[in-house]
Amino acid sequence: MTTAGADTLAATGLQLSVVALSQCVALALITIERFPPVKAYLAALALATTALLPAGAGAAHADAVAGPPVITIPAGQTRCPDGYVCLFRDYEFQGGGYGVAAGHSIGFLGQVGFNDQMSSWANDSGRRYCWYVDANYAGDRHVMENRYRVNVLPQENDQASSLRPC
């Protein structure tokens, strides 16, 4: 085996180990939904493990953003960064929230402590996204066109449970 081949194999092994760790942490988050302090700690740990991936690892799509797959939007920031689809806690893009990099999905928004909390969204990802009322992309599907900024309808408020490109 060549040196380049060995390096690729080692990087792939590291990537698989980190992805497996992230998935274990995500399952733990689902299990401990009733314990907010532990849940917040594990959510931070799950996001931190993505920093261990080699550059470009896990980028399943050619248009995936080079930054982290999920970012926190602090309260007071109403702009969604280019390359992300952003979910906001309150109407008018207020209250903070999360941004998901283009090409990435979240099967259960509870993984980042944001299940059933979205009141507005902005899509600057460069692609069409959909949010769903149930985990794992089930239930009613709501289209999020690229370059749109939307306050959800009152009956849709605090209903989002999963998100993916569509």
Protein Blocks (a to p, Z undefined) as FASTA:
>chain_A
ZZklmmmmmmmmmmmmmmmmmmmmmmmmmmmmmmmklmmmmmmmmmmmmmmpcghihpab
fkbcfbdfbdcddehiabdcehiacddfbghhigiaadddehiacfblklnopghkafbd
cdfeopacdddfbehhiajdddddehiacdddfklgokbfbdcdZZ
